[in-house]
């Protein structure tokens, strides 16, 4: 493809992307850049989609977290990295995380994970800490969970 695409063709390309699953603004921009769309067309189409509500990075982040928080136990740092990799700005990622995954909740999830580890026979605090940190839990949440469960 080249930069000679019309705005209608660029819009059509983005609508097809968005029909599959929600995307961040940065994901759309990157996709269009890879396709060779000129920057002015990218900016115009993205602005139109933002205004129309088809692109909403906050909503994307909230939906992403809502689904992922119900899956495997993961920490705040893991989710922050995933949102950043999806193109969410750092400040927005932290805002959404503080709303949906406050430190108290991360501690609860970390404690639940430590209990699972304990059932699997892991009673060494250092090993439990390493596993928690590998799953993206903050040091505070990991230490709190290990102290609560391993040493009680």
N, C-alpha and C positions, 0 to 999 in steps of 0.2 A: 504494500500500500504506500501511498505517498501523501504529501501535504496538499494534494489537489482535491481532496475529498470535500464535498459540500457539507454544510452544517447539518443538513437533513441526514446524510449518510453517517456522520459522526454521532448524531443523536441516536440513530437506529442501532449503531454498534454498541453504544452504552446501554440502551434499553435492553438489548439482548443479554448483556452482562448482568444487569440488575434483575432480569427475569429468573436467572439461575439462583442467585442468592444476594443478600445485601452486601454492599461494598463500602469502603471508606472513600473519601474524596481522593486521598493519595493513591489508592489502588486504581481508581478510574484514571487519574492523571498518568500514572506509570504505564497502564495498559495502552492508552492512546499515544503516549510518547513512543512506545515500542512499535506501534503500528505506523509511525511516521507522520502523525497528524501535526499540523503546524500549531505553535503555541497559542496564537490568538484564538483559534477555533477551540482548543482545549479549554482555555480560560472562559470563553463565552458559554460553552456547553455546560461546564461544571458550575458556573454561576447560575445558569438557568435551572439546573437540577437541584442546587442548594436552595434556591428561592422557592421552587415548587415542592420541596420537601422529599424529593426522591433520594437525595444524599443528605444524611444527617449523622455525623460522626459520634455525637453523644448517644443517639438512639442505637447505633451500631454497637457501641461499647457496652451499653446497658444490656442489650439482647445477648451479646457474646458472653458476658459475665453470668447472666441469669442461667443460661444453658450450661456453661462450664462449671459453675459452682455446685451443680447437682451431680457432677461426674466424680472422677478420682479426686481425693484430697490434694489440693495444691495451695501454695502460699501466695501472698501478696506480690512478691517479687516476680514470680512466674507469670502471673496475670499482667503485671505491668509490662514485662518484656514482650508478651504476646500482643498486647494492644499497641505497643510502640512498633513492633514488626509489621502490624497491619496498617501503619501510617497514622495512628492517632497521636496528636501532640502530647507531650509529656504532661503539661498542666491539666489538660482535659482527662487524660488517663488517671491521674491522681485524684481529680475531683470525683470521677465516677467510682473509682475504687473506694474512696473514703465514704461514699454514700452506700454502696452495695456490699462492701467487704471491710467493715471497720476492724480495728485491732482486736476487739473482743471476739468477733466472729472468727478471725484467723486463729486466735488462741484456741477456740473451741474445736475447730477443724484439726489443728495440730495435735490437740489432746486426743481426739478420736483416732488420728493416724498412729499416734504412739501406742494406743491401746491395741490397735491391729498388729503393730510390730511386736508388742509384748505377747500377744496370742500366738504369733509365729515363732516365739522363742527368743526374741531379741531383748536382752535385759541390760546390755552394756550401754550406759548413757552416751558415750562418745559415738558409738555406732548409730544410735537413734538420732543424735544430733546431726550426723552426716547425712542420714537419709532424709531428715526434715529439710535440711538446707539444700539438698539435691532436688527437692520438690518445690523449691522457691519460697519456703517459709522464712520470715525475717528471723534474725538471731533472737530477738526478744520473745517471739511466739514459740520458737523451737526450745529455748531454754525453759520457758514457763511450762510447756507441756512435759518436758523430760523431768523437771523437778516435781511436778504434780503426780506423774504416773510411775516413773521408774523408782523414785525414792520413797514411795508411800507403801 
